[in-house]
């Protein structure tokens, strides 16, 4: 790509790629996203391919189809024990981690340290930690992204309204922002998570509803600065509606720094969700998350693998998003060109 | 200035009322109530296998308890009663054991304050010199190492570090350098000499202190360094050097003073923790402080305790923001009160 033909986004992207730390962050973020999307292909107790007496099956593929409502299980595979089936099969291709994250292994060993069979060991119920980690990636990333999407939507909307209209709307919304700042957020989250029935959606909701003030205040400031500029006046003089002026004309000029807080926001949301799982509140019992595996190690301090691996995953993810946030901030700030 | 402070102080009131009412409403709107929780303890399975008239008796007892605790009234009324008691200096009684909330808080306050004041002091004592060093010797080996370390620490979840410390350093199958929790040894006795008692407390609080400190330290150093570097590039620094101001003066007076802004903003954020404690760290290390009390009360739905602690930490959060605004104006003469502050 030639330097001259680059837009703002292209320049930021190139700078992000050229900074080793930001580039690492980006790579890890992409890797985690791939793991999250392909979790079922990496860790599953259904083989990819099964050949029983000449009959060919693709159980993992079919499971995905069933989950999407596109396919049905054939009669002979309904509630089948694939491990037993595979032992009589002519051919069986397994995913790299042939376990389900939530599968309680009654025959297997509980608290088994990392071994060739269970790469990262098993927990108190004989569940495979590696499988739990892979599927936990999906939960963590979903929570991180959904929470940040909620925060950005609320923040941009309320901040934009306050900054664009000013007057009593601004006064009222600014009081609301102040109120939100006065809330001890983690305390509130713990309280809500503990007294309402455990649900992953409730966690997303409460995290999303509490963390938007930073974005709102920033957007408000930007809108205040920009609303009397010539191009806004010109747009309005041409009869462009308020909503269109706000979202088509002003927002694109103010939104880039929001990306920085969104990157940090993902890190914070994942950290908070893990902390809640760790404390054992808010996240349903049957769900295996990084935080829930980590919390199991609290009662069984000999099982170091229950603490080391999920914690490392949280650390890695948070680091990656923080690196990305740092890199974005530097790339977006023209003042920092010279280092 | 005085008018601005008065105005801000007045604005504290509606914010505080709003936050506490919100907390009250959320708690009391939650499905199920503390009374159900108490009775669930006594009657397993929610009354299965109990005859109908026994069940009616239980219902009656529940209603009586609700009336007794004031839970039968509408939320706004309960809130108003709570507020009027608060104004008279009464925080109410715990649902759990009917002990005054204030007594519970008072028992736990010293540990939390000691832990967090120490952590705060350590944080600043390490972070500020390190920030100065990083800015003065940018790109040096030590600067690179410290920047990387700080960045790692910043992303390191304290509940992970705490758990690892317990597993690997506090007994268990590995090293037993520190106790896995608590405040003092079993043999701890008031008749011990002061020094021995102090040593015992230090031994128990060292690891929780480490965990609370490193997180705050990482946040502070990061901002400190960026801010120092930003200022180092400013024209007024060059001017100061050009007119012959000595290097230490340039750094301390010109660079550092202007870099204090984030230091102050962060202090405001740390203030609530001073009393509120760290819920996670205190829970991991079984430190009998306010953080642990918050967690236990939330789990037990001990609303009077929860609401009191919530109100206290909300109050400190608001005051922290106010103090940081005032302190900012004090270090930065360019910030004026009134007109530009919205």
Interface residues (C-beta under 8 A of the other chain):
Chain A: X170 X174 X175 X178 X179 X181 X182 X183 X184 X186 X187 X188 X190 X191 X192 X194 X195 X196 X197 X267 X271 X274 X275 X278 X279 X281 X294 X297 X298 X301 X302 X304 X307 X308 X311 X314 X315 X318 X319 X322
Chain B: X11 X14 X15 X16 X18 X19 X22 X23 X26 X27 X30 X31 X32 X151 X152 X154 X155 X156 X157 X159 X160 X163 X164 X166 X167 X168 X170 X171 X172 X173 X174 X180 X272 X276 X279 X280 X283 X284 X294 X295 X298 X299 X301 X306 X309 X310 X313 X314 X317 X318 X321 X342
